[in-house]
Amino acid sequence: MRSETIAPLIALAFLAGMLILLEVGRRVGLGQIARHGSDARVGVGVVDGAVYGLLALLIGFSFSGASTRFDQRRTIVAREANAIGTAWLRIDLLPPERQEALRDGFRAYLDALLPSYANPGPPAAAYVEPPAVARAQEDIWAHAVAATMDPSGERARMLFLPSVNEMFDVVQEERLARRIHPPPIIFVTLAVTAFASALFAGYGLATRSTHNWFFAIGVAASISMATYVIVELEYPRLGLIRIGDMDRALDELRATMR
């Protein structure tokens, strides 16, 4: 399964499940009304209000949290571009004979890093450092240490090595940020509450003798769409919503590395 299809499939599952439960609730409601008359509606409004309120709370908090984490990941990518750009400029502090090897290493590092952002692969692979990135990182560090241990590069040691280390740290921070999500029980609670609200909404529609498809599809589609956006924001490297506008800053930085 392609990672881009996960969120749409979840949204479609929500839509189908809610439509089914709306119909189930409606049929149960029709049966209760036929058996008990108007008494079948006693207290329904109180229960509906509680469930709908809980659903709105869960969607609101989930959307807010996902949006906040999405913005934080964009900020981290901006810090990556700044850190890599600073380290690149500080290569000039090294002995001239040491600079070209490090510049080649930086180019190779970004050439390996950028594809891993654009096409992270399966969800499990998105959390693991790609081998090409790890090799380029090791190469940069080896050349950086050798250059600053050289007597002619000793003066650059206090500036260049920390900037290289910060560059690696921020890239790793971005990768670790992909693992930060709410506990799964929150998504389970959201799904259960959404399906319960559909069941109760269907029960409320039992007062009509005909189907109100406009209402049923509208409610199910709205909640499904909100769920889709939440999942996409939570996993911006795996779905259709990407932080590509910030990744372009890294592309632009790579273009300057002549």
N, C-alpha and C positions, 0 to 999 in steps of 0.2 A: 504494500500500500504506500502510495506517495504521501509525503508529509503534508503537501498542500491540500490533500483531500480530507484530512482528519477533522478540521473544524466544520467544513460543509456537511460531512456525514453526521457529526454530532448534532448540528442544527436540524438536519432532516429527520434524525431520530426523535428529537424533541417535537418537531412539527407533527410527525406521524403519531407518536405516542399521545400527544395532547388531543389530537383530533379523535383518536380512538376512545380515549377516556371521556372526552366530551359527549360522545355518542353513548358510551356505557352509562355515564351519569344521567343523561337524558332518559334513557330507557328505565333505569332504576327509579327515577323521579316519576315517570308516567305510571309505573307499577304501584308506587307508594300513593300517588294521588288517587288512582283507581280504587285502592284498598281503603285509604283513610280520609280521602277528601281533602279539605283545606287544612286539616290538622297535620298533613305531611309537610307543610311549609313552616310550621312553628319552630322558631329558633334557628332557622337556616341562615338568616341574615347575619346573626352574630358569629356563627362559625365561618361563613364566607368572608366576613370582614377581617377576622383574625388570620385566616390563611392568606388572603390577598395582601394584607399588611406585611406578613412575614416574607412573602415572595418579593414584594417591592423592596423591602429592606435588604434581602439577600442580593438581589440584582444590583441595587444601588451601591452597596459596599463592594461587591465583586467587581463591578465596572470601575469604580473609583480606584480600587487597589490595582487593577490591571493597567489602568491608564497611568497611574503614578509609576509603576515599575517600567512601563514602556518608555516614559520620559527619562527615567534614570538610566536606562540602557542607551538611549540616544546621547545622554550626557557623557557616558563612559566612552562611547565611540569618539566623541569630540575630544576627550582627554587623550585618547589613543593618538589621534592625529597630531595633537600638540606635543605629546611626549616623543613620538617618532621624529617629528620635525625638529625638535630641539636637539635630540641626539645626533641627527644627521648634520646639523650645523656645527656641532661641537667636534665633528671629525676634523675640522680645520685646525684644531688645537694640536693634533698629533703630528709626528714627523711626516714629511711629505711622502717618503717611501712606504709608509704604513697605511696611508689613506685609501689608496685605490682598492686594496683587498677588502677593507671595511665597507666602502661604498658598494662594491659588488655584493657583499653580504647583505646589506640593507635592501638592495634591490631584490635579491632573491627572497628575502624575508617577506616583503610586501607582496611579491609575486605568488608566494605560497599562501599568505594570509587572506588576500582578497577573494580568491576563489572559494575558500572555506566559508566566507561570509555569504557570498552569493548563492552557493550550492552546498549547504551543510550536510546533505545526504539524509539518511534515516535519522529519526529522532535521537536514538542512542548515540549516534556518531557526532551529533551536534555538541555534546558535552565533553568530547574527548579531543585533546590537542592533536591535530593532523600530523602525521610523521614528517611531512615536508616542512611544516612550520617548526617542529622540534629540531630538525637537522639544521635549518637556517639559523635558529636561535643559538644552538651550540657553536656553530661556525662563527657567528658574530662575537659571542662571548670569548671564544678562544683567541680571536684576533685582537679583541679589545684589551684583554689581559696582557697579551704579548706586547702590544704597542705601548701600553702604559708602564710596563716593567722595563722597557728600554730606557736607558738614562736620558735620552733626548725627549722622551715622552712622559717623563715623571711629573712635570708641571701640570699636565692635562689630567692626571689620575683623579684628582678630587672633583673634577667637573664632568669628565666623560663617562667614567664607570658608573657613577650614580644615575646619570641620565639614561644610560643603556639599561640599567637595572629597573628604573622606573618604567621604561618602555615595555619591558617584558611583564612587569607587574600589572600594568593597566590592561594589557592584552589578556592576561590570565583572569583579571577581575571581570572583564566582559564575558569571558567564557563561563565563569562561575555564576555570574548574574543570571544566566539562562536557567539555572537550577532553582532560582528563588521563586516559589509559587505558594499559594495558599495550601493548607493541608487538604488532601483529597476529600476528607469528610465534608468540607464546605461545598464542593461541587456535587457530592452525593446528596447533601441536604437541599441544595438548590434544585436538583432534578426531582427529588421526591416532592418538594413543595410545589413545583410547577405542575407536576402530574396530579397532585391532590387538588390544586386550584382548578385544573381542567375538569376533574371529576365533579367538583362542587358547582362549577359554572354550568356543566351539562345538566346537573340536577335542577339548577335554577331555570334553565331553558325549558324544562318539562311543562311549564305553565302554558306553553304554546302547543297547538295541535300540529303545527308544521315545523320543519327545520328552519332555523335562522342561520344559514350558512355564512352569511356576511359577518355576523358577530363571531361565530365559531372560528372561521379561518382567520379573521382579523386578530383575535386574541392569541391563537396558537402561533401565527406568523410573527407577531410582535415579540413574544417571549423567545421564540426561536432565533430571531434576528439579534436580540440582545445577547443571547447565549453565544451566538456565533462570533460577535464582536469581542466579547470577553475572552473567549478562547484564543482568538487571533492576537489580541493584545498581549496575552500571557505568553505566547510563543511566537515572537516576531521574526525569529530566524527560520521557522518551520512552515508558516502559512502564507497567505496571500498578502497580508498586511506586513510590510517590511520596514526596517529603519534605513532604507536605501538612500534617503536624502543625506543622512550622516555618513554612510559608507562612501558616498561620492567625494567627501572631503579626503578620504584616504586615497581614492583614485586620483584626485587632483594632486595630492602630495607625491604620489608615485610618478606622476607625469613631470614633476619638477626635478626628479632625481636623474639628471643627465650625466 
